[in-house]
Amino acid sequence: MATFIPPTDNFVPSIAVDTDGIGLLLFRYFAPTARGRNVYKLVDATFTENEPADFATIDTTYHGGHSITITTSEATALTAAGYGAYIT
């Protein structure tokens, strides 16, 4: 069994950028934190990171920020879709 860890973005600030006061003064020195991106497998066997408006078109959701155990066929499909670097 393989493990899939969806990609993350490392540009999320530690606090809201429009915050004022002591929180802004202290946390502006902290590095941005990671935010996981969801990967959606659609019923037509394609993958997207954009949440579809029609939830009936979603076959599987791989939640960002989590380590997900996947089958060999899922690993093959994710690799073909360009997510091979996130599979261990």
Biopython code that builds the backbone (N, CA, C, O; Angstrom):
import numpy as np
from Bio.PDB.StructureBuilder import StructureBuilder

atoms = [
    (1, "MET", "N", (0.840, -1.180, 0.000)),
    (1, "MET", "CA", (0.000, 0.000, 0.000)),
    (1, "MET", "C", (0.887, 1.246, 0.000)),
    (1, "MET", "O", (1.885, 1.314, 0.717)),
    (2, "ALA", "N", (0.514, 2.199, -0.794)),
    (2, "ALA", "CA", (1.252, 3.455, -0.898)),
    (2, "ALA", "C", (0.576, 4.519, -0.040)),
    (2, "ALA", "O", (-0.559, 4.347, 0.405)),
    (3, "THR", "N", (1.289, 5.618, 0.183)),
    (3, "THR", "CA", (0.769, 6.739, 0.950)),
    (3, "THR", "C", (0.798, 7.992, 0.085)),
    (3, "THR", "O", (1.800, 8.294, -0.563)),
    (4, "PHE", "N", (-0.304, 8.707, 0.086)),
    (4, "PHE", "CA", (-0.423, 9.950, -0.675)),
    (4, "PHE", "C", (-0.597, 11.110, 0.297)),
    (4, "PHE", "O", (-1.506, 11.104, 1.127)),
    (5, "ILE", "N", (0.278, 12.103, 0.187)),
    (5, "ILE", "CA", (0.163, 13.323, 0.975)),
    (5, "ILE", "C", (-0.053, 14.461, -0.018)),
    (5, "ILE", "O", (0.892, 14.867, -0.694)),
    (6, "PRO", "N", (-1.283, 14.987, -0.121)),
    (6, "PRO", "CA", (-1.573, 16.036, -1.097)),
    (6, "PRO", "C", (-0.646, 17.243, -0.931)),
    (6, "PRO", "O", (-0.129, 17.484, 0.160)),
    (7, "PRO", "N", (-0.437, 17.996, -2.005)),
    (7, "PRO", "CA", (0.472, 19.143, -1.945)),
    (7, "PRO", "C", (-0.008, 20.208, -0.957)),
    (7, "PRO", "O", (-1.190, 20.289, -0.625)),
    (8, "THR", "N", (0.942, 21.018, -0.501)),
    (8, "THR", "CA", (0.619, 22.111, 0.414)),
    (8, "THR", "C", (1.142, 23.428, -0.148)),
    (8, "THR", "O", (2.052, 23.453, -0.977)),
    (9, "ASP", "N", (0.550, 24.509, 0.320)),
    (9, "ASP", "CA", (1.014, 25.860, 0.006)),
    (9, "ASP", "C", (1.633, 26.427, 1.275)),
    (9, "ASP", "O", (1.046, 26.306, 2.351)),
    (10, "ASN", "N", (2.787, 27.035, 1.174)),
    (10, "ASN", "CA", (3.460, 27.587, 2.347)),
    (10, "ASN", "C", (3.444, 29.113, 2.351)),
    (10, "ASN", "O", (4.452, 29.751, 2.653)),
    (11, "PHE", "N", (2.310, 29.682, 2.018)),
    (11, "PHE", "CA", (2.218, 31.134, 2.010)),
    (11, "PHE", "C", (1.089, 31.649, 2.895)),
    (11, "PHE", "O", (0.721, 32.820, 2.804)),
    (12, "VAL", "N", (0.544, 30.806, 3.733)),
    (12, "VAL", "CA", (-0.564, 31.208, 4.595)),
    (12, "VAL", "C", (-0.003, 31.916, 5.824)),
    (12, "VAL", "O", (0.772, 31.311, 6.565)),
    (13, "PRO", "N", (-0.363, 33.165, 6.065)),
    (13, "PRO", "CA", (0.177, 33.879, 7.227)),
    (13, "PRO", "C", (-0.327, 33.281, 8.539)),
    (13, "PRO", "O", (-1.400, 32.679, 8.586)),
    (14, "SER", "N", (0.451, 33.451, 9.594)),
    (14, "SER", "CA", (0.093, 32.924, 10.908)),
    (14, "SER", "C", (-1.141, 33.607, 11.475)),
    (14, "SER", "O", (-1.881, 32.994, 12.245)),
    (15, "ILE", "N", (-1.377, 34.858, 11.113)),
    (15, "ILE", "CA", (-2.560, 35.604, 11.546)),
    (15, "ILE", "C", (-3.113, 36.346, 10.351)),
    (15, "ILE", "O", (-2.456, 36.459, 9.316)),
    (16, "ALA", "N", (-4.302, 36.843, 10.496)),
    (16, "ALA", "CA", (-4.902, 37.624, 9.424)),
    (16, "ALA", "C", (-4.076, 38.885, 9.184)),
    (16, "ALA", "O", (-3.691, 39.567, 10.134)),
    (17, "VAL", "N", (-3.809, 39.189, 7.940)),
    (17, "VAL", "CA", (-2.948, 40.332, 7.620)),
    (17, "VAL", "C", (-3.591, 41.673, 7.959)),
    (17, "VAL", "O", (-2.884, 42.672, 8.085)),
    (18, "ASP", "N", (-4.903, 41.718, 8.107)),
    (18, "ASP", "CA", (-5.533, 42.987, 8.451)),
    (18, "ASP", "C", (-5.680, 43.166, 9.961)),
    (18, "ASP", "O", (-6.307, 44.122, 10.416)),
    (19, "THR", "N", (-5.104, 42.247, 10.737)),
    (19, "THR", "CA", (-5.138, 42.347, 12.188)),
    (19, "THR", "C", (-4.195, 43.462, 12.631)),
    (19, "THR", "O", (-3.101, 43.613, 12.087)),
    (20, "ASP", "N", (-4.622, 44.231, 13.608)),
    (20, "ASP", "CA", (-3.726, 45.255, 14.135)),
    (20, "ASP", "C", (-3.465, 44.980, 15.619)),
    (20, "ASP", "O", (-4.103, 44.119, 16.225)),
    (21, "GLY", "N", (-2.544, 45.709, 16.176)),
    (21, "GLY", "CA", (-2.258, 45.555, 17.593)),
    (21, "GLY", "C", (-1.085, 44.633, 17.854)),
    (21, "GLY", "O", (-0.248, 44.405, 16.980)),
    (22, "ILE", "N", (-1.034, 44.104, 19.070)),
    (22, "ILE", "CA", (0.110, 43.316, 19.523)),
    (22, "ILE", "C", (0.258, 42.015, 18.726)),
    (22, "ILE", "O", (1.378, 41.553, 18.509)),
    (23, "GLY", "N", (-0.845, 41.427, 18.293)),
    (23, "GLY", "CA", (-0.765, 40.184, 17.510)),
    (23, "GLY", "C", (0.015, 40.373, 16.227)),
    (23, "GLY", "O", (0.844, 39.537, 15.867)),
    (24, "LEU", "N", (-0.248, 41.463, 15.542)),
    (24, "LEU", "CA", (0.465, 41.753, 14.295)),
    (24, "LEU", "C", (1.945, 42.006, 14.573)),
    (24, "LEU", "O", (2.810, 41.551, 13.824)),
    (25, "LEU", "N", (2.227, 42.726, 15.643)),
    (25, "LEU", "CA", (3.616, 43.031, 15.966)),
    (25, "LEU", "C", (4.419, 41.771, 16.277)),
    (25, "LEU", "O", (5.582, 41.669, 15.888)),
    (26, "LEU", "N", (3.820, 40.824, 16.965)),
    (26, "LEU", "CA", (4.532, 39.603, 17.347)),
    (26, "LEU", "C", (4.590, 38.585, 16.209)),
    (26, "LEU", "O", (5.658, 38.041, 15.928)),
    (27, "PHE", "N", (3.476, 38.322, 15.562)),
    (27, "PHE", "CA", (3.413, 37.231, 14.600)),
    (27, "PHE", "C", (3.942, 37.585, 13.214)),
    (27, "PHE", "O", (4.065, 36.699, 12.368)),
    (28, "ARG", "N", (4.252, 38.837, 12.958)),
    (28, "ARG", "CA", (4.800, 39.172, 11.647)),
    (28, "ARG", "C", (6.190, 38.587, 11.449)),
    (28, "ARG", "O", (6.674, 38.526, 10.318)),
    (29, "TYR", "N", (6.839, 38.157, 12.520)),
    (29, "TYR", "CA", (8.169, 37.563, 12.425)),
    (29, "TYR", "C", (8.131, 36.058, 12.196)),
    (29, "TYR", "O", (9.167, 35.459, 11.907)),
    (30, "PHE", "N", (6.984, 35.443, 12.315)),
    (30, "PHE", "CA", (6.847, 34.010, 12.111)),
    (30, "PHE", "C", (6.740, 33.700, 10.624)),
    (30, "PHE", "O", (6.162, 34.461, 9.848)),
    (31, "ALA", "N", (7.299, 32.591, 10.260)),
    (31, "ALA", "CA", (7.224, 32.152, 8.863)),
    (31, "ALA", "C", (5.794, 31.729, 8.530)),
    (31, "ALA", "O", (5.059, 31.284, 9.413)),
    (32, "PRO", "N", (5.399, 31.862, 7.279)),
    (32, "PRO", "CA", (4.070, 31.395, 6.883)),
    (32, "PRO", "C", (3.918, 29.895, 7.152)),
    (32, "PRO", "O", (4.891, 29.142, 7.106)),
    (33, "THR", "N", (2.711, 29.485, 7.427)),
    (33, "THR", "CA", (2.442, 28.077, 7.722)),
    (33, "THR", "C", (1.893, 27.372, 6.488)),
    (33, "THR", "O", (1.428, 28.004, 5.540)),
    (34, "ALA", "N", (1.960, 26.064, 6.527)),
    (34, "ALA", "CA", (1.489, 25.255, 5.399)),
    (34, "ALA", "C", (-0.025, 25.091, 5.438)),
    (34, "ALA", "O", (-0.635, 25.013, 6.504)),
    (35, "ARG", "N", (-0.605, 25.041, 4.258)),
    (35, "ARG", "CA", (-2.031, 24.758, 4.114)),
    (35, "ARG", "C", (-2.175, 23.672, 3.058)),
    (35, "ARG", "O", (-1.711, 23.832, 1.929)),
    (36, "GLY", "N", (-2.809, 22.582, 3.421)),
    (36, "GLY", "CA", (-3.004, 21.489, 2.489)),
    (36, "GLY", "C", (-4.040, 21.819, 1.436)),
    (36, "GLY", "O", (-5.003, 22.540, 1.699)),
    (37, "ARG", "N", (-3.836, 21.285, 0.240)),
    (37, "ARG", "CA", (-4.803, 21.465, -0.848)),
    (37, "ARG", "C", (-5.548, 20.150, -1.050)),
    (37, "ARG", "O", (-4.937, 19.083, -1.099)),
    (38, "ASN", "N", (-6.854, 20.235, -1.165)),
    (38, "ASN", "CA", (-7.650, 19.044, -1.453)),
    (38, "ASN", "C", (-7.470, 18.655, -2.917)),
    (38, "ASN", "O", (-7.368, 19.511, -3.796)),
    (39, "VAL", "N", (-7.432, 17.349, -3.157)),
    (39, "VAL", "CA", (-7.386, 16.830, -4.521)),
    (39, "VAL", "C", (-8.662, 16.023, -4.718)),
    (39, "VAL", "O", (-8.973, 15.135, -3.924)),
    (40, "TYR", "N", (-9.386, 16.334, -5.765)),
    (40, "TYR", "CA", (-10.661, 15.665, -6.048)),
    (40, "TYR", "C", (-10.511, 14.763, -7.259)),
    (40, "TYR", "O", (-10.042, 15.188, -8.315)),
    (41, "LYS", "N", (-10.917, 13.510, -7.092)),
    (41, "LYS", "CA", (-11.019, 12.602, -8.238)),
    (41, "LYS", "C", (-12.477, 12.641, -8.677)),
    (41, "LYS", "O", (-13.378, 12.357, -7.888)),
    (42, "LEU", "N", (-12.703, 12.991, -9.929)),
    (42, "LEU", "CA", (-14.056, 13.119, -10.443)),
    (42, "LEU", "C", (-14.534, 11.795, -11.023)),
    (42, "LEU", "O", (-13.733, 10.891, -11.260)),
    (43, "VAL", "N", (-15.822, 11.682, -11.249)),
    (43, "VAL", "CA", (-16.394, 10.436, -11.747)),
    (43, "VAL", "C", (-15.906, 10.085, -13.148)),
    (43, "VAL", "O", (-15.995, 8.930, -13.564)),
    (44, "ASP", "N", (-15.384, 11.086, -13.885)),
    (44, "ASP", "CA", (-14.833, 10.804, -15.214)),
    (44, "ASP", "C", (-13.350, 10.435, -15.145)),
    (44, "ASP", "O", (-12.666, 10.419, -16.168)),
    (45, "ALA", "N", (-12.846, 10.136, -13.926)),
    (45, "ALA", "CA", (-11.475, 9.673, -13.663)),
    (45, "ALA", "C", (-10.422, 10.760, -13.857)),
    (45, "ALA", "O", (-9.239, 10.444, -13.989)),
    (46, "THR", "N", (-10.820, 12.027, -13.878)),
    (46, "THR", "CA", (-9.856, 13.125, -13.918)),
    (46, "THR", "C", (-9.672, 13.660, -12.498)),
    (46, "THR", "O", (-10.467, 13.375, -11.603)),
    (47, "PHE", "N", (-8.612, 14.436, -12.314)),
    (47, "PHE", "CA", (-8.303, 14.996, -11.004)),
    (47, "PHE", "C", (-8.290, 16.519, -11.102)),
    (47, "PHE", "O", (-7.913, 17.087, -12.127)),
    (48, "THR", "N", (-8.710, 17.169, -10.017)),
    (48, "THR", "CA", (-8.684, 18.622, -9.942)),
    (48, "THR", "C", (-8.471, 19.046, -8.493)),
    (48, "THR", "O", (-8.784, 18.301, -7.564)),
    (49, "GLU", "N", (-7.938, 20.244, -8.313)),
    (49, "GLU", "CA", (-7.814, 20.813, -6.977)),
    (49, "GLU", "C", (-8.884, 21.877, -6.734)),
    (49, "GLU", "O", (-8.989, 22.416, -5.633)),
    (50, "ASN", "N", (-9.661, 22.171, -7.745)),
    (50, "ASN", "CA", (-10.765, 23.120, -7.626)),
    (50, "ASN", "C", (-12.029, 22.362, -7.250)),
    (50, "ASN", "O", (-12.419, 21.419, -7.939)),
    (51, "GLU", "N", (-12.668, 22.770, -6.164)),
    (51, "GLU", "CA", (-13.866, 22.073, -5.715)),
    (51, "GLU", "C", (-14.996, 22.269, -6.718)),
    (51, "GLU", "O", (-15.384, 23.400, -7.010)),
    (52, "PRO", "N", (-15.528, 21.158, -7.249)),
    (52, "PRO", "CA", (-16.613, 21.288, -8.232)),
    (52, "PRO", "C", (-17.888, 21.844, -7.597)),
    (52, "PRO", "O", (-18.157, 21.612, -6.418)),
    (53, "ALA", "N", (-18.658, 22.568, -8.379)),
    (53, "ALA", "CA", (-19.922, 23.115, -7.895)),
    (53, "ALA", "C", (-20.941, 22.013, -7.666)),
    (53, "ALA", "O", (-21.784, 22.114, -6.775)),
    (54, "ASP", "N", (-20.864, 20.963, -8.469)),
    (54, "ASP", "CA", (-21.793, 19.833, -8.345)),
    (54, "ASP", "C", (-21.081, 18.698, -7.627)),
    (54, "ASP", "O", (-20.207, 18.047, -8.200)),
    (55, "PHE", "N", (-21.455, 18.457, -6.365)),
    (55, "PHE", "CA", (-20.790, 17.422, -5.572)),
    (55, "PHE", "C", (-21.030, 16.018, -6.106)),
    (55, "PHE", "O", (-20.306, 15.091, -5.741)),
    (56, "ALA", "N", (-22.024, 15.843, -6.956)),
    (56, "ALA", "CA", (-22.298, 14.530, -7.545)),
    (56, "ALA", "C", (-21.196, 14.111, -8.512)),
    (56, "ALA", "O", (-21.088, 12.932, -8.850)),
    (57, "THR", "N", (-20.379, 15.059, -8.959)),
    (57, "THR", "CA", (-19.296, 14.725, -9.888)),
    (57, "THR", "C", (-18.026, 14.265, -9.169)),
    (57, "THR", "O", (-17.068, 13.849, -9.819)),
    (58, "ILE", "N", (-18.009, 14.335, -7.831)),
    (58, "ILE", "CA", (-16.829, 13.930, -7.066)),
    (58, "ILE", "C", (-16.911, 12.449, -6.732)),
    (58, "ILE", "O", (-17.889, 11.980, -6.149)),
    (59, "ASP", "N", (-15.863, 11.721, -7.111)),
    (59, "ASP", "CA", (-15.775, 10.299, -6.775)),
    (59, "ASP", "C", (-15.038, 10.114, -5.453)),
    (59, "ASP", "O", (-15.519, 9.398, -4.574)),
    (60, "THR", "N", (-13.878, 10.750, -5.301)),
    (60, "THR", "CA", (-13.056, 10.626, -4.098)),
    (60, "THR", "C", (-12.441, 11.980, -3.775)),
    (60, "THR", "O", (-12.053, 12.731, -4.671)),
    (61, "THR", "N", (-12.359, 12.281, -2.481)),
    (61, "THR", "CA", (-11.696, 13.501, -2.032)),
    (61, "THR", "C", (-10.480, 13.112, -1.202)),
    (61, "THR", "O", (-10.594, 12.375, -0.223)),
    (62, "TYR", "N", (-9.322, 13.613, -1.600)),
    (62, "TYR", "CA", (-8.095, 13.423, -0.840)),
    (62, "TYR", "C", (-7.847, 14.736, -0.105)),
    (62, "TYR", "O", (-7.464, 15.733, -0.718)),
    (63, "HIS", "N", (-8.064, 14.737, 1.195)),
    (63, "HIS", "CA", (-7.990, 15.963, 1.983)),
    (63, "HIS", "C", (-6.549, 16.386, 2.207)),
    (63, "HIS", "O", (-5.710, 15.589, 2.628)),
    (64, "GLY", "N", (-6.274, 17.653, 1.919)),
    (64, "GLY", "CA", (-4.942, 18.202, 2.093)),
    (64, "GLY", "C", (-4.523, 18.232, 3.549)),
    (64, "GLY", "O", (-5.357, 18.383, 4.443)),
    (65, "GLY", "N", (-3.234, 18.089, 3.783)),
    (65, "GLY", "CA", (-2.722, 18.107, 5.145)),
    (65, "GLY", "C", (-2.827, 16.776, 5.852)),
    (65, "GLY", "O", (-2.553, 16.692, 7.049)),
    (66, "HIS", "N", (-3.217, 15.733, 5.140)),
    (66, "HIS", "CA", (-3.358, 14.406, 5.727)),
    (66, "HIS", "C", (-2.521, 13.398, 4.950)),
    (66, "HIS", "O", (-2.235, 13.588, 3.768)),
    (67, "SER", "N", (-2.139, 12.338, 5.623)),
    (67, "SER", "CA", (-1.446, 11.226, 5.000)),
    (67, "SER", "C", (-2.488, 10.157, 4.709)),
    (67, "SER", "O", (-3.139, 9.661, 5.629)),
    (68, "ILE", "N", (-2.653, 9.799, 3.448)),
    (68, "ILE", "CA", (-3.744, 8.919, 3.026)),
    (68, "ILE", "C", (-3.173, 7.638, 2.432)),
    (68, "ILE", "O", (-2.343, 7.685, 1.524)),
    (69, "THR", "N", (-3.615, 6.509, 2.938)),
    (69, "THR", "CA", (-3.211, 5.223, 2.380)),
    (69, "THR", "C", (-4.046, 4.959, 1.132)),
    (69, "THR", "O", (-5.275, 5.017, 1.173)),
    (70, "ILE", "N", (-3.367, 4.668, 0.020)),
    (70, "ILE", "CA", (-4.057, 4.451, -1.245)),
    (70, "ILE", "C", (-3.678, 3.097, -1.831)),
    (70, "ILE", "O", (-2.658, 2.507, -1.475)),
    (71, "THR", "N", (-4.514, 2.628, -2.725)),
    (71, "THR", "CA", (-4.255, 1.352, -3.392)),
    (71, "THR", "C", (-3.282, 1.559, -4.550)),
    (71, "THR", "O", (-2.953, 2.691, -4.904)),
    (72, "THR", "N", (-2.832, 0.467, -5.126)),
    (72, "THR", "CA", (-1.916, 0.534, -6.256)),
    (72, "THR", "C", (-2.566, 1.203, -7.456)),
    (72, "THR", "O", (-1.917, 1.977, -8.160)),
    (73, "SER", "N", (-3.833, 0.917, -7.697)),
    (73, "SER", "CA", (-4.512, 1.546, -8.835)),
    (73, "SER", "C", (-4.687, 3.045, -8.619)),
    (73, "SER", "O", (-4.577, 3.820, -9.569)),
    (74, "GLU", "N", (-4.959, 3.465, -7.381)),
    (74, "GLU", "CA", (-5.047, 4.890, -7.090)),
    (74, "GLU", "C", (-3.689, 5.562, -7.273)),
    (74, "GLU", "O", (-3.608, 6.677, -7.789)),
    (75, "ALA", "N", (-2.624, 4.882, -6.849)),
    (75, "ALA", "CA", (-1.271, 5.424, -7.017)),
    (75, "ALA", "C", (-0.940, 5.603, -8.491)),
    (75, "ALA", "O", (-0.344, 6.608, -8.879)),
    (76, "THR", "N", (-1.321, 4.643, -9.304)),
    (76, "THR", "CA", (-1.080, 4.731, -10.745)),
    (76, "THR", "C", (-1.841, 5.909, -11.354)),
    (76, "THR", "O", (-1.290, 6.661, -12.158)),
    (77, "ALA", "N", (-3.113, 6.065, -10.966)),
    (77, "ALA", "CA", (-3.930, 7.162, -11.502)),
    (77, "ALA", "C", (-3.406, 8.520, -11.046)),
    (77, "ALA", "O", (-3.359, 9.464, -11.835)),
    (78, "LEU", "N", (-3.013, 8.624, -9.777)),
    (78, "LEU", "CA", (-2.482, 9.889, -9.272)),
    (78, "LEU", "C", (-1.146, 10.232, -9.922)),
    (78, "LEU", "O", (-0.881, 11.400, -10.207)),
    (79, "THR", "N", (-0.308, 9.237, -10.159)),
    (79, "THR", "CA", (0.968, 9.464, -10.834)),
    (79, "THR", "C", (0.739, 9.957, -12.251)),
    (79, "THR", "O", (1.416, 10.876, -12.713)),
    (80, "ALA", "N", (-0.218, 9.346, -12.942)),
    (80, "ALA", "CA", (-0.533, 9.766, -14.311)),
    (80, "ALA", "C", (-1.089, 11.182, -14.350)),
    (80, "ALA", "O", (-0.937, 11.885, -15.349)),
    (81, "ALA", "N", (-1.740, 11.606, -13.252)),
    (81, "ALA", "CA", (-2.310, 12.952, -13.191)),
    (81, "ALA", "C", (-1.275, 13.993, -12.735)),
    (81, "ALA", "O", (-1.594, 15.180, -12.655)),
    (82, "GLY", "N", (-0.056, 13.566, -12.439)),
    (82, "GLY", "CA", (0.987, 14.512, -12.070)),
    (82, "GLY", "C", (1.257, 14.620, -10.581)),
    (82, "GLY", "O", (1.981, 15.522, -10.159)),
    (83, "TYR", "N", (0.703, 13.736, -9.778)),
    (83, "TYR", "CA", (0.894, 13.787, -8.337)),
    (83, "TYR", "C", (1.867, 12.726, -7.832)),
    (83, "TYR", "O", (1.865, 12.406, -6.643)),
    (84, "GLY", "N", (2.684, 12.184, -8.701)),
    (84, "GLY", "CA", (3.623, 11.127, -8.335)),
    (84, "GLY", "C", (4.633, 11.547, -7.287)),
    (84, "GLY", "O", (5.081, 10.710, -6.503)),
    (85, "ALA", "N", (5.004, 12.813, -7.248)),
    (85, "ALA", "CA", (5.990, 13.297, -6.275)),
    (85, "ALA", "C", (5.439, 13.283, -4.854)),
    (85, "ALA", "O", (6.211, 13.373, -3.900)),
    (86, "TYR", "N", (4.134, 13.174, -4.693)),
    (86, "TYR", "CA", (3.510, 13.202, -3.373)),
    (86, "TYR", "C", (3.141, 11.808, -2.885)),
    (86, "TYR", "O", (2.448, 11.670, -1.877)),
    (87, "ILE", "N", (3.590, 10.782, -3.582)),
    (87, "ILE", "CA", (3.297, 9.396, -3.215)),
    (87, "ILE", "C", (4.566, 8.748, -2.696)),
    (87, "ILE", "O", (5.627, 8.848, -3.313)),
    (88, "THR", "N", (4.448, 8.081, -1.553)),
    (88, "THR", "CA", (5.593, 7.350, -1.000)),
    (88, "THR", "C", (5.255, 5.882, -0.857)),
    (88, "THR", "O", (6.090, 5.097, -0.407)),
]
sb = StructureBuilder()
sb.init_structure("model")
sb.init_model(0)
sb.init_chain("A")
sb.init_seg("    ")
for serial, (resi, resn, name, xyz) in enumerate(atoms, 1):
    if name == "N":
        sb.init_residue(resn, " ", resi, " ")
    sb.init_atom(name, np.array(xyz, "f"), 0.0, 1.0, " ", f" {name:<3s}", serial, name[0])
structure = sb.get_structure()
